Amino acid sequence: MSTRKDNHPFVIRSKIWIADQDEQIVFGLGRYKILEAIHRLGSLQAAAQELKMSYRAVWCRIKTTEERLQRDLLTRSNRGSSLTPFAMQLLKQFRRLQAVIETESDAIFKELMADSMSADPNDKNE
């Protein structure tokens, strides 16, 4: 998802996910990739193959997320699977959340740490 470009030799990276009260994963980048692949390919099986996962693993993650959210993510037909409007909105919102967090963390890192990390090690003022 990241398209960061910077002149510093170091960058900040972070991983976000949404968890329930029991700290169980509800949604994160892995589930985002699964839904995005299903949306693009129209099939759980095709998405599983592309992501190099078993069909069962993909299915279990979707079912778990549906149960934790108490909302359907997929509609199924004899032609394959498609995302519900709720799932489409979830993808859009997660993409936006990820972009905001990346932008903000880049700015904070640059302000607080980037220059000092790339300073000349021979500089005696450190």
MMTF fields as JSON, N, C-alpha, C and O atoms, coordinates in Angstrom:
{
  "mmtfVersion": "1.0.0",
  "mmtfProducer": "UNKNOWN",
  "numBonds": 503,
  "numAtoms": 504,
  "numGroups": 126,
  "numChains": 1,
  "numModels": 1,
  "chainsPerModel": [1],
  "groupsPerChain": [126],
  "chainIdList": ["A"],
  "bondAtomList": [4, 2, 8, 6, 12, 10, 16, 14, 20, 18, 24, 22, 28, 26, 32, 30, 36, 34, 40, 38, 44, 42, 48, 46, 52, 50, 56, 54, 60, 58, 64, 62, 68, 66, 72, 70, 76, 74, 80, 78, 84, 82, 88, 86, 92, 90, 96, 94, 100, 98, 104, 102, 108, 106, 112, 110, 116, 114, 120, 118, 124, 122, 128, 126, 132, 130, 136, 134, 140, 138, 144, 142, 148, 146, 152, 150, 156, 154, 160, 158, 164, 162, 168, 166, 172, 170, 176, 174, 180, 178, 184, 182, 188, 186, 192, 190, 196, 194, 200, 198, 204, 202, 208, 206, 212, 210, 216, 214, 220, 218, 224, 222, 228, 226, 232, 230, 236, 234, 240, 238, 244, 242, 248, 246, 252, 250, 256, 254, 260, 258, 264, 262, 268, 266, 272, 270, 276, 274, 280, 278, 284, 282, 288, 286, 292, 290, 296, 294, 300, 298, 304, 302, 308, 306, 312, 310, 316, 314, 320, 318, 324, 322, 328, 326, 332, 330, 336, 334, 340, 338, 344, 342, 348, 346, 352, 350, 356, 354, 360, 358, 364, 362, 368, 366, 372, 370, 376, 374, 380, 378, 384, 382, 388, 386, 392, 390, 396, 394, 400, 398, 404, 402, 408, 406, 412, 410, 416, 414, 420, 418, 424, 422, 428, 426, 432, 430, 436, 434, 440, 438, 444, 442, 448, 446, 452, 450, 456, 454, 460, 458, 464, 462, 468, 466, 472, 470, 476, 474, 480, 478, 484, 482, 488, 486, 492, 490, 496, 494, 500, 498],
  "bondOrderList": [1, 1, 1, 1, 1, 1, 1, 1, 1, 1, 1, 1, 1, 1, 1, 1, 1, 1, 1, 1, 1, 1, 1, 1, 1, 1, 1, 1, 1, 1, 1, 1, 1, 1, 1, 1, 1, 1, 1, 1, 1, 1, 1, 1, 1, 1, 1, 1, 1, 1, 1, 1, 1, 1, 1, 1, 1, 1, 1, 1, 1, 1, 1, 1, 1, 1, 1, 1, 1, 1, 1, 1, 1, 1, 1, 1, 1, 1, 1, 1, 1, 1, 1, 1, 1, 1, 1, 1, 1, 1, 1, 1, 1, 1, 1, 1, 1, 1, 1, 1, 1, 1, 1, 1, 1, 1, 1, 1, 1, 1, 1, 1, 1, 1, 1, 1, 1, 1, 1, 1, 1, 1, 1, 1, 1],
  "groupList": [{"groupName": "MET", "atomNameList": ["N", "CA", "C", "O"], "elementList": ["N", "C", "C", "O"], "formalChargeList": [0, 0, 0, 0], "bondAtomList": [1, 0, 2, 1, 3, 2], "bondOrderList": [1, 1, 2], "singleLetterCode": "M", "chemCompType": "L-PEPTIDE LINKING"}, {"groupName": "SER", "atomNameList": ["N", "CA", "C", "O"], "elementList": ["N", "C", "C", "O"], "formalChargeList": [0, 0, 0, 0], "bondAtomList": [1, 0, 2, 1, 3, 2], "bondOrderList": [1, 1, 2], "singleLetterCode": "S", "chemCompType": "L-PEPTIDE LINKING"}, {"groupName": "THR", "atomNameList": ["N", "CA", "C", "O"], "elementList": ["N", "C", "C", "O"], "formalChargeList": [0, 0, 0, 0], "bondAtomList": [1, 0, 2, 1, 3, 2], "bondOrderList": [1, 1, 2], "singleLetterCode": "T", "chemCompType": "L-PEPTIDE LINKING"}, {"groupName": "ARG", "atomNameList": ["N", "CA", "C", "O"], "elementList": ["N", "C", "C", "O"], "formalChargeList": [0, 0, 0, 0], "bondAtomList": [1, 0, 2, 1, 3, 2], "bondOrderList": [1, 1, 2], "singleLetterCode": "R", "chemCompType": "L-PEPTIDE LINKING"}, {"groupName": "LYS", "atomNameList": ["N", "CA", "C", "O"], "elementList": ["N", "C", "C", "O"], "formalChargeList": [0, 0, 0, 0], "bondAtomList": [1, 0, 2, 1, 3, 2], "bondOrderList": [1, 1, 2], "singleLetterCode": "K", "chemCompType": "L-PEPTIDE LINKING"}, {"groupName": "ASP", "atomNameList": ["N", "CA", "C", "O"], "elementList": ["N", "C", "C", "O"], "formalChargeList": [0, 0, 0, 0], "bondAtomList": [1, 0, 2, 1, 3, 2], "bondOrderList": [1, 1, 2], "singleLetterCode": "D", "chemCompType": "L-PEPTIDE LINKING"}, {"groupName": "ASN", "atomNameList": ["N", "CA", "C", "O"], "elementList": ["N", "C", "C", "O"], "formalChargeList": [0, 0, 0, 0], "bondAtomList": [1, 0, 2, 1, 3, 2], "bondOrderList": [1, 1, 2], "singleLetterCode": "N", "chemCompType": "L-PEPTIDE LINKING"}, {"groupName": "HIS", "atomNameList": ["N", "CA", "C", "O"], "elementList": ["N", "C", "C", "O"], "formalChargeList": [0, 0, 0, 0], "bondAtomList": [1, 0, 2, 1, 3, 2], "bondOrderList": [1, 1, 2], "singleLetterCode": "H", "chemCompType": "L-PEPTIDE LINKING"}, {"groupName": "PRO", "atomNameList": ["N", "CA", "C", "O"], "elementList": ["N", "C", "C", "O"], "formalChargeList": [0, 0, 0, 0], "bondAtomList": [1, 0, 2, 1, 3, 2], "bondOrderList": [1, 1, 2], "singleLetterCode": "P", "chemCompType": "L-PEPTIDE LINKING"}, {"groupName": "PHE", "atomNameList": ["N", "CA", "C", "O"], "elementList": ["N", "C", "C", "O"], "formalChargeList": [0, 0, 0, 0], "bondAtomList": [1, 0, 2, 1, 3, 2], "bondOrderList": [1, 1, 2], "singleLetterCode": "F", "chemCompType": "L-PEPTIDE LINKING"}, {"groupName": "VAL", "atomNameList": ["N", "CA", "C", "O"], "elementList": ["N", "C", "C", "O"], "formalChargeList": [0, 0, 0, 0], "bondAtomList": [1, 0, 2, 1, 3, 2], "bondOrderList": [1, 1, 2], "singleLetterCode": "V", "chemCompType": "L-PEPTIDE LINKING"}, {"groupName": "ILE", "atomNameList": ["N", "CA", "C", "O"], "elementList": ["N", "C", "C", "O"], "formalChargeList": [0, 0, 0, 0], "bondAtomList": [1, 0, 2, 1, 3, 2], "bondOrderList": [1, 1, 2], "singleLetterCode": "I", "chemCompType": "L-PEPTIDE LINKING"}, {"groupName": "TRP", "atomNameList": ["N", "CA", "C", "O"], "elementList": ["N", "C", "C", "O"], "formalChargeList": [0, 0, 0, 0], "bondAtomList": [1, 0, 2, 1, 3, 2], "bondOrderList": [1, 1, 2], "singleLetterCode": "W", "chemCompType": "L-PEPTIDE LINKING"}, {"groupName": "ALA", "atomNameList": ["N", "CA", "C", "O"], "elementList": ["N", "C", "C", "O"], "formalChargeList": [0, 0, 0, 0], "bondAtomList": [1, 0, 2, 1, 3, 2], "bondOrderList": [1, 1, 2], "singleLetterCode": "A", "chemCompType": "L-PEPTIDE LINKING"}, {"groupName": "GLN", "atomNameList": ["N", "CA", "C", "O"], "elementList": ["N", "C", "C", "O"], "formalChargeList": [0, 0, 0, 0], "bondAtomList": [1, 0, 2, 1, 3, 2], "bondOrderList": [1, 1, 2], "singleLetterCode": "Q", "chemCompType": "L-PEPTIDE LINKING"}, {"groupName": "GLU", "atomNameList": ["N", "CA", "C", "O"], "elementList": ["N", "C", "C", "O"], "formalChargeList": [0, 0, 0, 0], "bondAtomList": [1, 0, 2, 1, 3, 2], "bondOrderList": [1, 1, 2], "singleLetterCode": "E", "chemCompType": "L-PEPTIDE LINKING"}, {"groupName": "GLY", "atomNameList": ["N", "CA", "C", "O"], "elementList": ["N", "C", "C", "O"], "formalChargeList": [0, 0, 0, 0], "bondAtomList": [1, 0, 2, 1, 3, 2], "bondOrderList": [1, 1, 2], "singleLetterCode": "G", "chemCompType": "PEPTIDE LINKING"}, {"groupName": "LEU", "atomNameList": ["N", "CA", "C", "O"], "elementList": ["N", "C", "C", "O"], "formalChargeList": [0, 0, 0, 0], "bondAtomList": [1, 0, 2, 1, 3, 2], "bondOrderList": [1, 1, 2], "singleLetterCode": "L", "chemCompType": "L-PEPTIDE LINKING"}, {"groupName": "TYR", "atomNameList": ["N", "CA", "C", "O"], "elementList": ["N", "C", "C", "O"], "formalChargeList": [0, 0, 0, 0], "bondAtomList": [1, 0, 2, 1, 3, 2], "bondOrderList": [1, 1, 2], "singleLetterCode": "Y", "chemCompType": "L-PEPTIDE LINKING"}, {"groupName": "CYS", "atomNameList": ["N", "CA", "C", "O"], "elementList": ["N", "C", "C", "O"], "formalChargeList": [0, 0, 0, 0], "bondAtomList": [1, 0, 2, 1, 3, 2], "bondOrderList": [1, 1, 2], "singleLetterCode": "C", "chemCompType": "L-PEPTIDE LINKING"}],
  "groupTypeList": [0, 1, 2, 3, 4, 5, 6, 7, 8, 9, 10, 11, 3, 1, 4, 11, 12, 11, 13, 5, 14, 5, 15, 14, 11, 10, 9, 16, 17, 16, 3, 18, 4, 11, 17, 15, 13, 11, 7, 3, 17, 16, 1, 17, 14, 13, 13, 13, 14, 15, 17, 4, 0, 1, 18, 3, 13, 10, 12, 19, 3, 11, 4, 2, 2, 15, 15, 3, 17, 14, 3, 5, 17, 17, 2, 3, 1, 6, 3, 16, 1, 1, 17, 2, 8, 9, 13, 0, 14, 17, 17, 4, 14, 9, 3, 3, 17, 14, 13, 10, 11, 15, 2, 15, 1, 5, 13, 11, 9, 4, 15, 17, 0, 13, 5, 1, 0, 1, 13, 5, 8, 6, 5, 4, 6, 15],
  "groupIdList": [1, 2, 3, 4, 5, 6, 7, 8, 9, 10, 11, 12, 13, 14, 15, 16, 17, 18, 19, 20, 21, 22, 23, 24, 25, 26, 27, 28, 29, 30, 31, 32, 33, 34, 35, 36, 37, 38, 39, 40, 41, 42, 43, 44, 45, 46, 47, 48, 49, 50, 51, 52, 53, 54, 55, 56, 57, 58, 59, 60, 61, 62, 63, 64, 65, 66, 67, 68, 69, 70, 71, 72, 73, 74, 75, 76, 77, 78, 79, 80, 81, 82, 83, 84, 85, 86, 87, 88, 89, 90, 91, 92, 93, 94, 95, 96, 97, 98, 99, 100, 101, 102, 103, 104, 105, 106, 107, 108, 109, 110, 111, 112, 113, 114, 115, 116, 117, 118, 119, 120, 121, 122, 123, 124, 125, 126],
  "secStructList": [7, 7, 7, 7, 7, 7, 1, 1, 1, 7, 7, 7, 7, 7, 7, 7, 3, 3, 3, 7, 6, 6, 7, 7, 3, 3, 3, 3, 2, 2, 2, 2, 2, 2, 2, 2, 2, 2, 2, 2, 2, 1, 7, 2, 2, 2, 2, 2, 2, 2, 6, 6, 7, 7, 2, 2, 2, 2, 2, 2, 2, 2, 2, 2, 2, 2, 2, 2, 2, 6, 1, 7, 7, 3, 3, 3, 3, 6, 6, 3, 3, 3, 3, 7, 2, 2, 2, 2, 2, 2, 2, 2, 2, 2, 2, 2, 2, 2, 2, 2, 2, 2, 2, 2, 2, 2, 2, 2, 2, 0, 0, 0, 0, 0, 2, 2, 2, 6, 1, 7, 6, 6, 7, 6, 6, 7],
  "xCoordList": [0.803, 0.0, 0.848, 0.41, 2.048, 2.875, 3.519, 3.954, 3.571, 4.245, 5.218, 5.447, 5.786, 6.668, 7.957, 8.547, 8.376, 9.676, 10.303, 9.644, 11.557, 12.206, 13.687, 14.223, 14.348, 15.787, 16.615, 17.837, 15.989, 16.707, 16.988, 16.229, 18.104, 18.413, 17.504, 17.49, 16.742, 15.862, 14.428, 14.172, 13.514, 12.089, 11.411, 11.922, 10.276, 9.511, 8.476, 7.901, 8.248, 7.238, 6.373, 6.858, 5.115, 4.228, 3.162, 2.867, 2.603, 1.561, 0.342, 0.446, -0.802, -2.011, -3.019, -3.061, -3.811, -4.931, -5.978, -5.703, -7.158, -8.274, -8.535, -8.661, -8.614, -8.841, -10.1, -10.519, -10.693, -11.857, -11.403, -10.208, -12.347, -12.032, -11.153, -10.469, -11.183, -10.358, -9.012, -8.28, -8.698, -7.455, -7.377, -6.283, -8.509, -8.566, -8.652, -9.399, -7.885, -7.867, -9.241, -9.843, -9.707, -10.954, -10.635, -11.214, -9.707, -9.362, -7.973, -7.578, -7.233, -5.896, -5.478, -6.302, -4.207, -3.712, -3.926, -4.234, -3.767, -3.978, -5.403, -5.627, -6.352, -7.754, -8.099, -8.921, -7.472, -7.645, -7.226, -7.951, -6.051, -5.548, -6.474, -6.684, -7.022, -7.964, -9.194, -9.583, -9.802, -11.013, -10.726, -11.522, -9.597, -9.24, -9.073, -9.522, -8.435, -8.24, -9.574, -9.793, -10.45, -11.778, -12.539, -13.182, -12.463, -13.149, -12.627, -13.404, -11.325, -10.701, -10.919, -11.145, -10.851, -10.893, -12.277, -12.548, -13.151, -14.508, -14.631, -15.637, -13.605, -13.612, -12.718, -11.602, -13.214, -12.391, -11.227, -10.099, -11.501, -10.466, -9.348, -8.169, -9.712, -8.701, -7.903, -6.688, -8.587, -7.905, -6.924, -5.791, -7.357, -6.486, -5.243, -4.129, -5.431, -4.289, -3.326, -2.113, -3.871, -3.012, -2.228, -1.055, -2.881, -2.243, -1.415, -0.825, -1.377, -0.639, -1.113, -0.319, -2.435, -3.082, -4.029, -4.408, -4.4, -5.399, -6.783, -7.009, -7.684, -9.062, -9.616, -10.283, -9.334, -9.841, -9.334, -10.091, -8.05, -7.481, -8.173, -8.49, -8.402, -9.095, -10.519, -10.978, -11.2, -12.582, -12.676, -13.557, -11.775, -11.799, -11.578, -12.235, -10.679, -10.442, -11.659, -12.005, -12.294, -13.502, -14.618, -15.254, -14.854, -15.921, -15.65, -16.564, -14.404, -14.053, -14.334, -14.9, -13.94, -14.181, -15.67, -16.142, -16.411, -17.869, -18.492, -19.356, -18.053, -18.605, -18.271, -19.124, -17.042, -16.628, -17.291, -17.58, -17.527, -18.197, -19.716, -20.441, -20.178, -21.612, -22.207, -23.317, -21.433, -21.842, -21.299, -20.223, -22.029, -21.556, -20.554, -20.714, -19.526, -18.53, -18.681, -18.288, -19.261, -19.379, -20.803, -21.597, -21.102, -22.306, -21.818, -20.889, -22.45, -22.015, -23.101, -24.299, -22.632, -23.56, -22.89, -21.749, -23.599, -22.994, -21.879, -21.148, -21.747, -20.677, -19.448, -18.421, -19.531, -18.385, -18.816, -19.913, -17.94, -18.198, -17.935, -17.08, -18.69, -18.457, -18.573, -19.163, -18.01, -18.029, -19.36, -19.951, -19.809, -21.01, -20.65, -19.471, -21.642, -21.348, -20.587, -19.707, -20.927, -20.207, -18.723, -17.87, -18.407, -17.011, -16.276, -15.107, -16.944, -16.328, -15.999, -14.929, -16.911, -16.683, -15.539, -14.726, -15.482, -14.409, -13.047, -12.095, -12.95, -11.701, -11.316, -10.172, -12.281, -12.035, -11.576, -10.615, -12.251, -11.914, -10.562, -9.795, -10.263, -8.98, -7.846, -6.812, -8.033, -7.042, -6.778, -5.632, -7.84, -7.712, -7.0, -6.111, -7.394, -6.754, -5.258, -4.442, -4.904, -3.505, -2.743, -1.624, -3.33, -2.674, -2.447, -1.376, -3.448, -3.321, -2.224, -1.4, -2.212, -1.209, 0.189, 1.126, 0.344, 1.648, 2.113, 3.266, 1.233, 1.581, 1.976, 2.995, 1.163, 1.446, 2.716, 3.523, 2.902, 4.097, 5.349, 6.392, 5.267, 6.411, 6.785, 7.963, 5.791, 6.04, 6.638, 7.586, 6.098, 6.595, 8.016, 8.87, 8.267, 9.607, 10.608, 11.692, 10.242, 11.134, 11.43, 12.575, 10.405, 10.567, 11.419, 12.279, 11.193, 11.829, 13.135, 14.007, 13.279, 14.391, 15.212, 16.413, 14.634, 15.309, 16.642, 17.639, 16.673, 17.922, 19.007, 20.165, 18.651, 19.666, 20.175, 21.321, 19.353, 19.782, 20.701, 21.517, 20.581, 21.42, 22.561, 23.234, 22.781, 23.868, 25.227, 25.336, 26.232, 27.594, 28.058, 28.048, 28.459, 28.894, 30.165, 30.469, 30.914, 32.139, 31.89, 32.816, 30.651, 30.298, 30.353, 29.625, 31.184, 31.394, 30.304, 30.321, 29.365, 28.313, 27.147, 26.176, 27.218, 26.113, 26.073, 25.208],
  "yCoordList": [-1.192, 0.0, 1.259, 2.315, 1.142, 2.317, 2.79, 1.988, 4.095, 4.699, 5.764, 6.748, 5.589, 6.57, 6.729, 5.755, 7.975, 8.295, 9.342, 10.311, 9.156, 10.083, 10.124, 9.19, 11.204, 11.344, 10.78, 10.69, 10.403, 9.869, 8.384, 7.683, 7.909, 6.486, 5.589, 4.372, 6.188, 5.406, 5.894, 7.076, 4.969, 5.3, 4.57, 3.569, 5.071, 4.416, 3.502, 3.848, 2.356, 1.416, 1.036, 0.907, 0.864, 0.423, -0.479, -0.432, -1.288, -2.217, -1.899, -1.763, -1.78, -1.53, -2.641, -3.254, -2.874, -3.791, -3.37, -2.63, -3.849, -3.567, -4.847, -5.93, -4.698, -5.852, -5.618, -4.48, -6.711, -6.582, -6.443, -6.333, -6.45, -6.261, -7.373, -7.184, -8.529, -9.656, -9.7, -10.687, -8.618, -8.496, -9.493, -9.823, -9.962, -10.835, -9.967, -8.989, -10.334, -9.535, -9.569, -10.625, -8.381, -8.229, -7.896, -8.474, -6.956, -6.552, -5.954, -5.24, -6.257, -5.721, -5.885, -6.184, -5.69, -5.732, -7.1, -7.171, -8.173, -9.508, -9.71, -10.206, -9.331, -9.465, -8.471, -8.764, -7.305, -6.336, -6.973, -6.896, -7.602, -8.225, -9.341, -9.504, -10.101, -11.169, -10.572, -11.008, -9.587, -8.983, -8.305, -8.396, -7.627, -6.951, -7.968, -7.728, -9.091, -10.132, -10.758, -11.019, -10.997, -11.543, -10.554, -10.94, -9.284, -8.25, -8.233, -8.171, -8.289, -8.223, -9.489, -9.419, -10.651, -11.929, -12.58, -13.444, -12.166, -12.7, -14.111, -14.781, -14.571, -15.955, -16.126, -15.608, -16.854, -17.189, -18.079, -17.883, -19.051, -19.988, -19.258, -19.506, -18.365, -17.608, -16.701, -16.567, -16.084, -15.217, -16.043, -15.619, -17.211, -18.08, -18.474, -18.444, -18.838, -19.219, -18.05, -18.214, -16.866, -15.696, -15.346, -14.981, -15.461, -15.115, -16.263, -16.134, -17.387, -18.574, -19.048, -19.357, -19.093, -19.562, -20.693, -20.834, -21.482, -22.503, -21.836, -20.782, -22.487, -21.992, -21.918, -20.951, -22.949, -23.013, -21.839, -21.268, -21.478, -20.365, -19.05, -18.245, -18.84, -17.628, -17.612, -16.61, -18.734, -18.835, -18.591, -17.865, -19.192, -19.035, -17.587, -17.106, -16.892, -15.494, -14.629, -13.728, -14.908, -14.153, -14.433, -13.507, -15.712, -16.078, -15.478, -14.966, -15.538, -14.978, -13.48, -12.97, -12.787, -11.343, -11.046, -10.132, -11.807, -11.615, -11.818, -11.046, -12.85, -13.124, -12.004, -11.577, -11.539, -10.483, -9.139, -8.362, -8.872, -7.624, -7.755, -6.761, -8.994, -9.294, -8.677, -8.145, -8.769, -8.251, -9.174, -9.749, -9.319, -10.107, -9.3, -8.095, -9.983, -9.36, -9.781, -9.058, -10.972, -11.515, -11.896, -12.261, -11.804, -12.427, -13.495, -13.271, -14.649, -15.765, -16.125, -16.054, -16.51, -16.976, -18.127, -18.481, -18.702, -19.802, -19.306, -20.111, -17.986, -17.414, -17.036, -16.67, -17.115, -16.755, -15.956, -16.139, -15.07, -14.257, -12.796, -12.455, -11.947, -10.513, -9.889, -10.469, -8.716, -8.022, -7.31, -6.771, -7.323, -6.565, -5.078, -4.731, -4.205, -2.77, -2.449, -1.588, -3.14, -2.943, -3.279, -2.527, -4.391, -4.794, -3.793, -3.494, -3.277, -2.258, -1.013, -0.425, -0.619, 0.547, 0.274, 1.157, -0.935, -1.324, -1.207, -0.702, -1.666, -1.543, -0.076, 0.316, 0.709, 2.141, 2.836, 3.605, 2.57, 3.211, 2.741, 3.542, 1.46, 0.951, 1.554, 1.929, 1.65, 2.265, 3.714, 4.16, 4.425, 5.814, 5.894, 6.723, 5.031, 4.984, 4.714, 5.383, 3.753, 3.401, 4.593, 4.871, 5.298, 6.46, 7.571, 8.177, 7.835, 8.881, 8.508, 9.349, 7.269, 6.834, 6.907, 7.336, 6.497, 6.577, 8.023, 8.33, 8.908, 10.319, 10.939, 11.623, 10.694, 11.264, 10.677, 11.413, 9.367, 8.759, 9.212, 9.404, 9.386, 9.915, 11.304, 11.595, 12.158, 13.534, 13.545, 14.284, 12.745, 12.697, 12.136, 12.653, 11.086, 10.509, 11.534, 11.693, 12.223, 13.229, 14.321, 14.748, 14.767, 15.831, 15.379, 16.128, 14.176, 13.742, 12.967, 13.046, 12.222, 11.282, 11.223, 10.962, 11.448, 11.152, 11.869, 11.25, 13.166, 13.906, 13.413, 13.292, 13.13, 12.679, 11.283, 10.954, 10.47, 9.112, 9.115, 8.207, 10.128, 10.169, 11.172, 11.486, 11.68, 12.628, 11.943, 10.723, 12.729, 12.247, 11.623, 12.304, 10.362, 9.704, 10.314, 10.103, 11.065, 11.689, 13.061, 13.695, 13.511, 14.806, 14.683, 13.87, 15.455, 15.354, 16.08, 16.028, 16.749, 17.466, 16.582, 17.064, 15.319, 14.394, 14.014, 13.241],
  "zCoordList": [0.0, 0.0, 0.0, -0.455, 0.506, 0.699, -0.593, -1.419, -0.75, -1.892, -1.412, -2.114, -0.244, 0.367, -0.422, -0.89, -0.557, -1.138, -0.231, 0.148, 0.115, 1.025, 0.7, 0.104, 1.088, 0.855, 2.0, 1.882, 3.088, 4.243, 4.037, 3.367, 4.631, 4.493, 5.33, 5.145, 6.253, 7.105, 6.966, 6.74, 7.106, 7.085, 8.227, 8.731, 8.624, 9.68, 9.022, 7.99, 9.615, 9.149, 10.34, 11.464, 10.081, 11.146, 10.556, 9.362, 11.412, 11.018, 11.868, 13.087, 11.23, 12.003, 11.758, 10.691, 12.761, 12.631, 13.639, 14.584, 13.421, 14.313, 15.096, 14.525, 16.411, 17.287, 18.109, 18.319, 18.569, 19.441, 20.894, 21.167, 21.812, 23.23, 23.803, 24.809, 23.149, 23.584, 22.86, 22.945, 22.148, 21.376, 20.212, 19.753, 19.744, 18.581, 17.323, 17.283, 16.306, 15.071, 14.411, 14.217, 14.077, 13.334, 11.886, 10.966, 11.686, 10.333, 10.321, 11.243, 9.258, 9.076, 7.633, 6.768, 7.374, 6.006, 5.345, 4.155, 6.104, 5.535, 5.054, 3.95, 5.869, 5.483, 4.372, 3.504, 4.402, 3.318, 1.989, 0.997, 1.985, 0.754, 0.274, -0.928, 1.205, 0.832, 0.159, -0.925, 0.791, 0.215, -1.112, -2.048, -1.194, -2.439, -3.571, -4.691, -3.284, -4.292, -4.706, -5.889, -3.758, -4.09, -4.961, -5.937, -4.604, -5.394, -6.836, -7.788, -6.976, -8.293, -9.111, -10.319, -8.455, -9.16, -9.175, -10.008, -8.255, -8.224, -7.69, -7.924, -6.967, -6.513, -5.296, -5.258, -4.3, -3.138, -3.547, -3.096, -4.394, -4.832, -5.575, -5.322, -6.486, -7.234, -6.302, -6.448, -5.35, -4.383, -3.549, -3.32, -3.1, -2.302, -3.103, -2.579, -4.356, -5.19, -5.367, -5.238, -5.666, -5.868, -4.604, -4.675, -3.456, -2.186, -1.609, -0.536, -2.328, -1.893, -0.519, 0.37, -0.384, 0.84, 0.459, -0.704, 1.432, 1.159, 1.117, 1.71, 0.403, 0.356, 1.774, 2.142, 2.562, 3.938, 4.783, 5.569, 4.623, 5.386, 5.018, 5.894, 3.737, 3.281, 3.832, 4.378, 3.678, 4.149, 5.663, 6.122, 6.427, 7.888, 8.303, 9.226, 7.647, 7.995, 7.683, 8.448, 6.565, 6.212, 7.211, 7.712, 7.5, 8.455, 9.829, 10.475, 10.277, 11.585, 11.618, 12.585, 10.573, 10.518, 10.472, 11.148, 9.683, 9.635, 11.013, 11.431, 11.71, 13.047, 14.028, 14.806, 13.986, 14.927, 14.618, 15.529, 13.35, 12.962, 12.978, 12.992, 12.976, 12.874, 11.607, 11.608, 10.538, 9.229, 8.15, 8.31, 7.059, 5.918, 5.099, 4.905, 4.628, 3.769, 2.318, 1.403, 2.118, 0.764, 0.424, 1.291, -0.846, -1.381, -2.348, -3.125, -2.29, -3.107, -4.114, -3.837, -5.278, -6.317, -7.051, -6.758, -7.998, -8.758, -9.68, -10.256, -9.822, -10.649, -9.832, -10.404, -8.505, -7.678, -6.467, -5.941, -6.032, -4.85, -5.162, -5.979, -4.493, -4.615, -3.232, -2.32, -3.095, -1.811, -1.604, -2.54, -0.373, -0.022, -0.023, 0.037, -0.089, 0.024, 1.317, 1.324, 2.402, 3.667, 3.506, 3.976, 2.853, 2.654, 1.768, 2.01, 0.755, -0.11, 0.709, 0.551, 1.574, 2.427, 3.411, 3.681, 3.937, 4.85, 4.161, 4.755, 2.924, 2.167, 1.991, 2.223, 1.584, 1.353, 2.638, 2.619, 3.735, 4.997, 5.525, 6.06, 5.383, 5.85, 5.028, 5.58, 3.714, 2.83, 3.266, 3.313, 3.578, 4.021, 5.377, 5.568, 6.312, 7.62, 7.48, 8.113, 6.666, 6.432, 5.861, 6.291, 4.904, 4.292, 5.312, 5.348, 6.135, 7.161, 8.161, 8.517, 8.608, 9.578, 8.973, 9.645, 7.718, 7.063, 6.942, 7.247, 6.502, 6.338, 7.666, 7.767, 8.679, 9.999, 10.612, 11.18, 10.503, 11.097, 10.355, 10.979, 9.031, 8.279, 8.776, 8.983, 8.967, 9.417, 10.82, 11.085, 11.705, 13.083, 13.118, 13.838, 12.346, 12.28, 11.759, 12.319, 10.694, 10.114, 11.139, 11.283, 11.843, 12.842, 14.026, 14.489, 14.513, 15.762, 15.604, 16.469, 14.513, 14.487, 13.21, 13.281, 12.074, 10.81, 10.664, 10.292, 10.952, 10.785, 11.73, 11.331, 12.965, 13.921, 13.573, 13.879, 12.95, 12.584, 11.381, 11.222, 10.527, 9.33, 9.462, 8.48, 10.691, 10.923, 10.773, 10.89, 10.52, 10.374, 11.694, 12.719, 11.699, 12.944, 13.516, 14.69, 12.717, 13.181, 13.804, 14.312, 13.764, 14.346, 15.857, 16.429, 16.514, 17.959, 18.756, 19.986, 18.098, 18.797, 19.181, 19.765, 18.872, 19.144, 20.592, 21.004]
}
